[in-house]
């Protein structure tokens, strides 16, 4: 027999992409999921393949130093039946000089970019040919994969969906922000998952050595999650994607509030030589990490925890210091963030005892170091709920974020202190987007047992945390803050201090109310409202309401881009000297962006979007910009500047043409920026019909 000569080959990118649910990543690059067969067609010259005469074998390699013992290199022959437990290649079909071969990785193969080489031999003669590269991803559809997720709707939402909602605002006024994850979007570039930027470029970075910094071996999905959560931030000089900033000064970059998707961030990171993109805050870090995890095939979602504790010393108590007028003294590094976002990723945890598989917390926002790196997790949500603080990784930090007590210390002029303890403030309304719907799912019950329940008591005993409610002060006087009506940007509004006397005796008190502009991390700015009542007489078993008017002329100039005002109420009883503290974050609502879609929504057919927004302020809006993007709808990001200022009560208007590329349900996302109104978001769902054949 003459030598078997390979003439051409076809990696069947399009067909394999359809079968592996990776077609949206483009047809120029083979992207497959582990444990699932993929087809390769070989065309020989001169003669066809003869079984028993010709020998065919494949080599696959990944990483800088491929070696078989580490699972980064494999050599396997074409056989009649698939090999169990390793890479395999089986003849599928032979048609003349063409041979179709089905290749399959084991379901625990390392993810990453692989090179694929074919070796052919007839007798003692042999040749090898490099067929190209392919990307191997996790497979949430394979029962033996460590990221297997049983429910198809959940797989569709948490692996394939390119768009979502991230929850922000305040505990008492939850807002949703649209986000373009774009993990499989070519962003207008054929064959390029997230904008070249990103995830394909990140695959080698998040396919790490499984040895931890402490030298212990880690399961691959755990090691990958840890690498990803640290790679997203740049605090460790590791070419991280995002630089964080929280001081409201973003002139040399983009305000964190202006982003509406991960694709633009990853493109910028890649374009400028993997230099950190300025700037991100918690939801941006979490969203980019979610994009990367979904791109790699790991089911992931962004989660928001309201009233999130940052416990720096591990005592599960957040100490806050106030003077007698309600002003904060930053003598403690402990903080209460108005909300905090992290990522949950679904994976097995074979490194732990049974029972801790499932959702794991990964927090890429640089807060505290974990094994020497600024990041947190993966921490099993189940371990957080059960108080198993000794397990890996960083569970005490997450446990504190959702369970810490808050103690307000009121420091008097003579240096003496009185405390007001709050045991049910932290870890509220833990939220994520519902599966298949644009509504909020409350998942607080997955992190903690009901307040005051016997199970909660058991968990705190296990965590060696004496719940402050067991020793809280007498509930004789109760203080809370209410909002009289919606607080709209540009308008005055009232907050109400509601004081209740639950005793049978008359009480005489001093009531102090103070309002300040604030950031979502709890940092406060200038005062925008104050009331000091020196003689509040409370009848027995009575309730009294005291209003505080907050004027736009006071808060408008100093409102941060988080649109928050922090109201502190301080009630001091003269007879005992006891104090009661109440705190409420008021979210200032931006105007709505109205979005109309004109035309027949069909693939490859032009549509028009009409965008409008009313200026609610008493001054003109200058430097107005609409930013529009949508996976499958627009070619990347469309940025349109308005030529004229928008006068008070006038409309900012824009008409935008776009040609949808993909059929199905998509979100057209809009951000509005100006000198006085920033980070205004809106979206419209659009169902695109397929192009007629």
C-alpha positions in Angstrom: 0.0 0.0 0.0 1.1 3.5 -0.7 1.2 6.0 2.1 -2.0 7.5 3.2 -1.9 11.2 2.4 -4.1 13.8 4.1 -5.2 16.4 1.5 -7.7 18.6 3.3 -9.8 18.4 6.5 -12.9 20.1 7.9 -13.3 20.7 11.7 -17.1 21.1 11.1 -17.2 24.3 13.1 -20.8 25.2 12.2 -22.3 21.7 12.7 -20.4 21.1 15.9 -21.3 24.6 17.1 -25.0 23.8 16.7 -24.8 20.5 18.5 -22.7 21.9 21.3 -24.7 25.1 21.7 -21.7 27.3 20.8 -22.8 28.4 17.3 -23.3 32.0 18.4 -19.5 32.1 19.1 -18.9 32.1 15.4 -18.2 29.6 12.7 -14.5 30.4 12.2 -13.4 28.7 15.4 -14.2 25.2 16.8 -15.7 25.6 20.3 -17.0 22.4 21.9 -18.1 21.2 25.4 -16.3 18.4 27.2 -17.7 14.9 27.4 -19.7 15.5 24.2 -18.6 14.0 20.8 -17.6 16.4 17.9 -17.1 15.5 14.3 -14.0 16.0 12.1 -13.9 15.2 8.4 -10.7 14.0 6.7 -10.1 14.0 3.0 -7.3 11.8 1.7 -5.5 12.0 -1.7 -4.7 9.1 -4.0 -6.5 6.4 -2.0 -9.0 6.0 0.8 -8.4 4.9 4.4 -8.1 1.1 4.8 -9.1 -0.2 8.2 -6.5 -2.7 9.5 -3.8 -1.3 7.1 -3.7 2.4 8.0 -3.4 3.6 11.6 -4.8 7.0 12.6 -4.2 8.7 15.9 -4.8 12.1 17.4 -2.7 14.3 19.7 -4.4 17.0 21.8 -2.4 19.5 23.9 -3.2 22.5 26.0 -1.2 24.9 28.1 2.5 26.0 28.1 4.0 22.7 29.2 1.7 19.9 28.1 2.2 16.6 29.9 0.0 13.5 30.0 0.2 13.1 33.8 -1.4 16.5 34.4 -4.2 15.9 31.8 -2.9 18.6 29.5 -1.8 16.2 26.7 -3.3 13.0 25.3 -2.5 10.6 22.5 -5.3 8.4 21.3 -5.9 6.1 18.3 -8.9 5.8 16.1 -10.9 2.7 17.3 -14.1 0.9 16.7 -15.7 1.9 20.1 -15.2 4.9 22.3 -12.6 4.6 25.1 -14.0 4.9 28.6 -12.4 7.5 30.9 -10.2 9.2 28.3 -10.1 10.9 25.0 -11.5 8.8 22.1 -11.8 8.8 18.4 -14.3 6.6 16.4 -14.9 6.2 12.7 -18.4 7.5 12.0 -18.7 7.3 8.3 -16.6 6.6 5.2 -17.5 7.9 1.8 -14.8 7.3 -0.8 -11.7 9.3 0.1 -13.5 11.1 2.9 -13.6 9.8 6.5 -15.7 11.3 9.3 -14.3 10.7 12.7 -16.1 11.4 16.0 -13.8 12.7 18.8 -14.7 13.0 22.4 -13.0 14.3 25.5 -13.6 12.9 29.0 -16.2 14.9 31.0 -13.4 15.9 33.4 -10.9 17.1 30.8 -9.2 20.4 31.4 -10.9 23.3 29.7 -8.8 25.6 27.6 -7.4 26.1 24.1 -6.2 22.9 22.5 -4.0 22.1 19.5 -5.2 19.1 17.4 -2.8 17.0 15.5 -3.4 13.9 13.3 -0.9 11.1 12.9 -1.2 8.7 10.0 0.9 5.6 9.4 1.0 2.7 7.0 3.4 0.0 7.9 6.5 1.7 9.3 5.9 5.0 7.5 4.1 7.8 9.3 3.4 11.5 9.1 1.7 14.1 11.3 -0.4 17.1 10.4 -1.6 20.0 12.6 -5.3 20.3 12.0 -5.8 23.5 14.0 -6.9 24.7 17.4 -10.1 24.3 19.3 -11.6 25.5 22.6 -12.9 23.1 25.1 -15.6 24.3 27.6 -17.4 23.0 30.7 -20.6 21.1 29.8 -23.6 21.8 32.1 -25.6 19.3 29.9 -23.4 16.3 30.8 -24.4 14.4 33.9 -20.7 13.6 34.7 -19.4 17.1 34.4 -18.7 18.9 37.7 -20.9 21.8 36.5 -23.9 19.7 35.5 -27.2 21.5 36.0 -30.4 19.3 35.6 -33.0 21.9 34.6 -33.0 23.0 30.9 -34.6 26.4 31.6 -31.8 27.1 34.2 -29.1 26.0 31.8 -30.6 28.4 29.2 -30.6 31.3 31.6 -27.3 30.7 33.4 -25.1 29.5 30.6 -26.6 30.7 27.3 -28.5 33.9 28.0 -26.4 36.9 27.0 -28.6 39.5 28.7 -29.8 40.0 32.2 -30.8 42.3 35.0 -28.7 43.4 38.0 -30.4 44.7 41.1 -29.3 48.0 42.7 -31.0 50.9 44.4 -31.9 50.5 48.1 -33.5 47.8 50.3 -36.7 49.8 50.3 -36.6 50.7 46.6 -35.0 48.0 44.5 -34.1 49.0 41.0 -33.1 46.7 38.1 -30.3 47.6 35.6 -30.1 45.9 32.3 -26.7 44.3 31.5 -25.3 42.8 28.2 -23.2 39.9 29.4 -22.4 39.1 25.7 -20.5 35.9 26.5 -21.1 34.4 23.1 -21.6 37.6 21.2 -19.3 38.3 18.3 -20.1 42.0 18.7 -20.0 42.3 14.9 -16.7 40.4 14.5 -17.3 37.0 12.8 -16.0 34.1 14.8 -15.1 36.1 17.8 -16.6 35.5 21.2 -17.0 38.5 23.3 -15.5 41.0 21.1 -12.2 39.2 20.6 -11.8 40.5 24.0 -12.5 38.6 26.0 -13.5 35.3 26.9 -11.6 33.4 24.3 -8.5 35.5 25.2 -9.3 34.7 28.9 -9.6 31.0 28.5 -5.9 30.3 28.9 -5.8 32.7 31.9 -8.6 30.9 33.7 -7.4 27.4 33.0 -4.9 27.4 35.8 -2.6 25.1 37.6 -4.8 23.3 40.2 -2.2 23.8 43.0 -3.4 26.6 45.3 -1.0 29.3 46.6 -0.8 27.2 49.8 0.3 24.2 47.8 -2.9 22.1 48.2 -4.5 20.6 45.1 -7.9 22.0 44.0 -10.6 20.7 41.7 -10.3 22.2 38.3 -13.6 24.1 38.4 -12.7 25.5 41.9 -9.2 26.6 40.7 -10.7 28.1 37.6 -13.3 30.0 39.6 -10.6 31.4 41.9 -8.5 32.4 39.0 -11.4 34.2 37.3 -12.5 36.1 40.5 -9.0 37.4 41.0 -8.3 38.1 37.3 -11.3 40.5 37.0 -9.8 43.0 39.4 -6.4 44.5 39.0 -5.4 44.8 42.7 -2.8 42.0 42.5 -0.9 43.4 39.5 -2.0 40.3 37.5 -3.2 42.2 34.4 -6.7 42.3 35.8 -9.6 43.6 33.7 -11.0 46.3 35.9 -9.7 49.0 38.2 -12.1 49.9 41.0 -12.9 53.4 42.2 -15.4 54.6 44.7 -14.7 58.3 45.3 -17.0 59.8 42.6 -14.0 61.1 40.5 -13.9 59.2 37.2 -12.6 61.9 34.8 -9.7 59.8 33.5 -12.0 56.8 32.7 -15.6 55.7 32.6 -18.0 56.1 35.5 -19.0 52.7 36.8 -22.6 53.8 36.4 -22.2 54.3 32.7 -21.4 50.7 31.7 -24.3 48.6 30.3 -22.4 45.5 29.3 -19.3 43.4 29.6 -18.4 43.3 25.9 -17.2 46.9 25.8 -15.1 46.5 28.9 -13.4 43.3 27.6 -12.8 44.9 24.2 -11.1 47.9 25.8 -9.0 45.6 28.0 -7.8 43.6 25.0 -7.3 46.7 22.8 -5.0 48.4 25.3 -2.7 45.5 26.0 -4.6 44.0 28.9 -4.3 47.2 30.9 -7.0 47.6 33.6 -10.2 49.4 32.3 -11.2 52.4 34.4 -13.5 52.1 36.4 -15.6 49.4 38.1 -17.6 48.9 41.2 -19.1 45.8 42.7 -21.9 45.1 40.1 -19.4 45.7 37.2 -16.8 43.3 38.7 -19.6 40.7 39.3 -21.1 41.2 35.8 -17.7 40.8 34.0 -16.9 37.7 36.1 -20.4 36.3 35.3 -19.7 36.9 31.5 -16.4 35.0 31.7 -17.9 32.1 33.7 -20.9 31.7 31.3 -18.5 31.8 28.4 -16.5 29.0 29.9 -19.7 27.0 30.3 -20.2 27.4 34.1 -23.8 28.2 35.1 -23.5 31.6 36.8 -25.7 34.5 37.9 -25.2 38.0 39.5 -26.6 38.2 43.1 -27.3 41.4 45.1 -27.2 41.5 48.9 -28.9 44.6 50.4 -27.4 46.1 53.6 -24.2 44.1 53.0 -21.8 44.0 55.9 -18.0 44.4 55.4 -16.6 43.0 58.6 -12.9 43.7 58.7 -12.0 42.0 62.0 -14.1 38.9 61.8 -16.1 39.5 65.0 -19.5 39.5 63.1 -20.2 43.0 64.5 -20.2 46.2 62.5 -19.3 49.1 64.8 -20.4 52.5 63.6 -19.7 55.7 65.6 -22.0 58.8 65.6 -21.7 62.1 67.4 -24.8 63.5 69.2 -25.9 65.2 66.0 -25.9 62.0 64.0 -22.7 62.6 62.1 -20.5 59.6 61.5 -17.0 59.2 62.8 -15.0 56.9 60.6 -12.9 55.4 63.4 -13.8 51.8 62.3 -13.0 50.2 58.9 -16.3 48.2 59.3 -18.9 49.2 56.7 -22.5 48.6 55.7 -22.8 48.8 51.9 -26.2 49.8 50.7 -26.0 46.8 48.4 -23.2 44.5 47.3 -23.1 42.3 44.2 -21.2 39.0 43.7 -21.4 36.0 41.4 -22.9 32.6 42.2 -21.5 29.7 40.0 -22.9 26.2 40.0 -20.3 23.5 40.6 -19.5 20.3 42.5 -17.2 20.6 45.5 -15.4 17.2 45.7 -12.8 18.9 47.9 -15.4 19.2 50.6 -17.6 16.7 52.4 -20.8 15.7 50.6 -23.7 18.3 50.7 -21.8 21.4 49.5 -22.2 21.1 45.7 -24.4 23.6 44.0 -24.2 27.4 44.1 -20.9 28.9 45.2 -20.2 32.5 46.0 -17.4 34.1 43.9 -16.7 37.7 44.7 -14.3 39.5 42.4 -14.7 43.0 44.0 -11.3 43.8 45.8 -12.2 43.9 49.5 -10.1 41.5 51.6 -7.4 39.1 50.5 -8.1 35.4 50.1 -4.9 33.2 50.1 -3.0 36.3 49.3 -5.3 37.5 46.5 -7.9 40.3 46.5 -11.0 38.2 46.0 -13.4 35.8 47.8 -14.6 32.3 47.2 -15.8 29.9 46.0 -17.8 29.6 49.2 -20.7 27.1 49.1 -24.0 28.9 49.8 -25.1 25.9 51.8 -22.1 26.3 54.1 -23.0 30.0 54.6 -26.5 29.1 55.6 -25.4 26.3 58.0 -22.7 28.4 59.6 -19.9 26.0 58.6 -17.2 28.7 58.8 -14.2 26.3 58.8 -14.8 25.1 55.2 -13.1 26.5 52.1 -13.1 29.3 50.9 -13.7 32.6 52.8 -17.0 31.5 54.3 -16.7 33.7 57.5 -16.5 36.8 55.3 -19.6 35.9 53.3 -21.4 34.8 56.5 -20.7 38.2 58.0 -22.0 40.0 54.8 -25.4 38.5 55.4 -25.5 38.0 59.2 -23.5 40.6 61.1 -25.0 42.7 63.8 -24.8 46.5 63.6 -23.9 48.5 66.7 -24.2 52.2 66.6 -22.1 53.9 69.3 -23.2 57.4 70.1 -20.2 59.4 71.4 -21.0 62.3 73.7 -19.1 65.5 74.2 -17.5 64.2 77.4 -16.3 61.0 75.6 -18.9 58.7 77.1 -20.6 56.3 74.7 -24.1 54.8 74.5 -24.9 52.0 72.1 -27.9 51.1 69.9 -27.9 47.5 68.7 -29.5 46.2 65.5 -29.5 42.5 64.8 -31.8 42.2 61.8 -30.5 44.9 59.5 -27.9 43.1 57.5 -28.5 40.6 54.6 -31.9 41.7 53.3 -33.7 41.0 50.0 -30.9 38.9 48.5 -31.8 39.1 44.8 -31.1 37.7 41.4 -33.0 37.7 38.1 -35.7 35.0 37.7 -35.2 32.2 35.2 -36.8 33.1 31.9 -38.5 36.2 33.2 -37.6 39.9 33.8 -38.6 39.7 37.5 -36.7 39.5 40.7 -36.2 36.2 42.6 -35.6 36.6 46.3 -33.0 34.0 47.4 -32.5 35.2 51.0 -33.7 31.8 52.2 -30.8 30.1 50.6 -28.3 32.1 52.7 -30.0 32.2 56.1 -32.8 30.7 58.1 -35.8 32.9 59.2 -34.9 35.6 61.7 -35.6 34.4 65.2 -36.1 30.7 64.3 -34.7 27.8 66.2 -32.5 26.9 63.2 -31.1 30.4 63.1 -30.1 30.0 66.8 -28.4 26.7 66.1 -26.5 28.1 63.2 -25.2 31.0 65.3 -24.2 28.7 68.1 -22.2 26.6 65.5 -20.6 29.8 64.2 -19.8 30.9 67.8 -21.8 34.1 67.3 -24.0 35.2 70.1 -26.9 36.9 68.3 -27.3 40.4 69.7 -31.0 40.0 69.7 -30.5 37.8 72.8 -29.2 40.8 74.7 -30.8 43.7 72.8 -31.9 46.7 74.9 -35.5 47.2 76.0 -38.0 47.9 73.2 -39.7 50.6 75.2 -38.9 53.3 72.6 -39.0 52.4 68.9 -37.8 54.6 66.1 -38.1 54.1 62.3 -37.9 56.3 59.2 -40.5 56.3 56.5 -40.7 58.0 53.1 -43.9 59.9 52.6 -43.9 59.4 48.8 -41.6 58.7 45.9 -38.3 60.7 45.9 -37.9 61.9 42.3 -34.7 63.6 41.1 -35.3 67.3 40.8 -38.1 67.4 43.4 -38.4 68.1 47.1 -39.7 65.3 49.3 -40.4 64.4 53.0 -39.0 61.7 55.2 -40.8 60.9 58.4 -39.4 59.8 61.7 -41.9 57.6 63.4 -41.4 57.4 67.2 -43.4 54.9 69.3 -43.6 54.7 73.1 -44.4 51.1 74.0 -44.4 51.9 77.8 -47.1 53.0 80.2 -45.1 56.1 81.2 -44.6 59.4 79.5 -41.2 59.8 77.9 -39.4 63.1 77.2 -36.7 62.9 74.5 -34.5 64.8 72.1 -35.0 63.8 68.4 -32.2 64.6 65.9 -32.8 64.0 62.2 -29.9 64.4 59.7 -29.9 63.8 55.9 -26.7 63.5 53.8 -26.0 62.6 50.2 -24.3 59.2 50.2 -22.6 56.5 48.0 -23.8 52.9 48.0 -20.8 51.9 50.1 -22.1 54.0 53.0 -19.8 57.0 52.6 -21.6 60.2 53.3 -21.3 63.7 51.7 -22.6 67.1 52.7 -25.7 67.6 54.8 -28.9 68.3 52.8 -31.5 68.4 55.6 -31.5 68.6 59.4 -34.0 68.9 62.3 -33.2 69.0 66.1 -36.1 68.8 68.4 -35.0 69.3 72.0 -38.3 68.5 73.7 -40.3 65.7 72.2 -42.9 64.5 74.7 -44.3 61.0 74.0 -47.5 60.0 75.7 -47.8 56.4 77.0 -48.6 53.8 74.2 -48.6 56.5 71.6 -46.9 57.2 68.3 -45.7 60.5 66.9 -44.6 61.3 63.4 -42.0 64.1 62.7 -41.4 65.2 59.1 -38.1 66.4 57.6 -38.4 68.2 54.3 -35.4 67.5 51.9 -35.0 70.2 49.2 -33.6 69.6 45.8 -31.7 72.9 46.1 -29.8 71.3 49.0 -29.1 67.8 47.7 -28.9 68.4 43.9 -25.4 69.7 43.7 -24.0 67.0 45.9 -25.9 63.9 44.9 -23.5 61.1 44.0 -24.0 59.0 40.9 -25.5 56.4 43.2 -28.5 58.7 43.7 -28.7 58.0 47.5 -29.5 60.1 50.5 -28.7 58.6 54.0 -31.1 59.7 56.7 -30.0 59.2 60.3 -32.5 59.6 63.2 -31.2 59.8 66.8 -33.6 59.6 69.8 -32.2 60.3 73.2 -34.3 59.8 76.4 -33.4 62.4 79.0 -34.2 60.4 82.1 -32.1 57.3 81.3 -29.7 58.7 78.7 -30.6 55.7 76.5 -30.3 56.2 72.7 -32.1 54.7 69.8 -30.7 55.0 66.2 -32.6 54.5 62.9 -31.0 54.7 59.5 -32.6 54.7 56.1 -31.1 55.0 52.6 -33.5 56.9 50.2 -33.0 56.2 46.5 -33.6 59.3 44.3 -35.4 58.1 41.2 -34.2 59.1 37.8 -36.7 59.8 34.9 -37.7 56.9 32.7 -36.1 56.4 29.2 -39.0 55.7 26.8 -38.1 53.3 24.0 -40.3 52.7 20.9 -39.4 50.2 18.2 -40.7 51.0 14.7 -40.8 48.5 11.9 -41.2 44.8 11.5 -38.8 43.0 13.9 -37.1 40.5 11.6 -33.6 39.2 11.2 -31.5 41.3 8.8 -34.2 43.9 8.4 -33.8 47.5 9.5 -35.6 48.7 12.6 -35.8 52.2 14.2 -35.6 52.9 17.9 -37.1 56.1 19.2 -35.6 57.1 22.5 -36.8 59.9 24.8 -36.3 61.2 28.3 -37.8 64.2 30.1 -35.4 66.5 31.9 -36.9 66.8 35.4 -34.4 69.3 36.7 -34.7 73.1 36.9 -31.5 73.6 34.8 -30.6 72.5 31.3 -28.8 69.2 30.7 -25.5 69.6 28.7 -23.3 67.1 26.9 -26.2 64.7 26.5 -25.3 61.2 25.2 -27.3 58.1 24.5 -25.4 54.8 24.5 -27.3 51.8 22.9 -26.3 48.2 22.6 -28.0 44.8 22.5 -26.6 41.3 21.8 -27.9 40.1 18.5 -29.4 43.5 17.7 -26.6 46.1 17.2 -23.1 45.9 15.8 -21.4 46.6 19.1 -22.1 49.8 20.9 -23.8 52.8 19.3 -22.9 56.2 20.9 -24.9 59.2 19.9 -24.3 62.8 21.2 -27.1 65.3 21.2 -26.2 68.6 19.5 -28.2 70.9 21.8 -28.7 71.2 25.6 -32.0 69.8 26.9 -34.0 72.5 28.7 -36.0 72.0 31.9 -39.1 69.8 31.3 -38.0 69.3 27.7 -37.3 65.9 26.1 -34.0 64.5 25.0 -34.8 62.6 21.8 -33.0 60.3 19.5 -33.9 58.1 16.5 -31.5 55.2 15.9 -31.4 52.7 13.0 -30.2 49.1 13.6 -30.3 45.8 11.8 -30.9 42.7 14.0 -28.4 39.8 13.3 -30.0 37.0 15.4 -33.5 35.8 15.7 -35.1 35.3 19.1 -35.8 37.4 22.2 -33.2 40.2 22.8 -32.9 43.3 25.0 -32.1 46.7 23.5 -30.3 48.5 26.3 -29.9 52.2 26.7 -27.8 54.4 28.9 -28.2 58.2 29.1 -25.4 60.5 30.3 -25.2 64.3 30.8 -23.5 66.8 33.1 -26.3 66.6 35.7 -28.1 63.3 35.1 -25.9 60.3 34.8 -26.3 56.5 34.6 -29.9 56.6 33.6 -30.8 53.1 32.3 -33.6 51.6 30.3 -34.3 48.6 28.1 -36.9 47.2 25.7 -37.4 43.5 25.0 -37.6 42.8 21.2 -38.6 39.5 19.6 -36.9 39.1 16.3 -38.5 36.8 13.8 -36.2 34.6 11.7 -35.4 35.6 8.1 -37.7 33.9 5.6 -35.9 31.1 3.8 
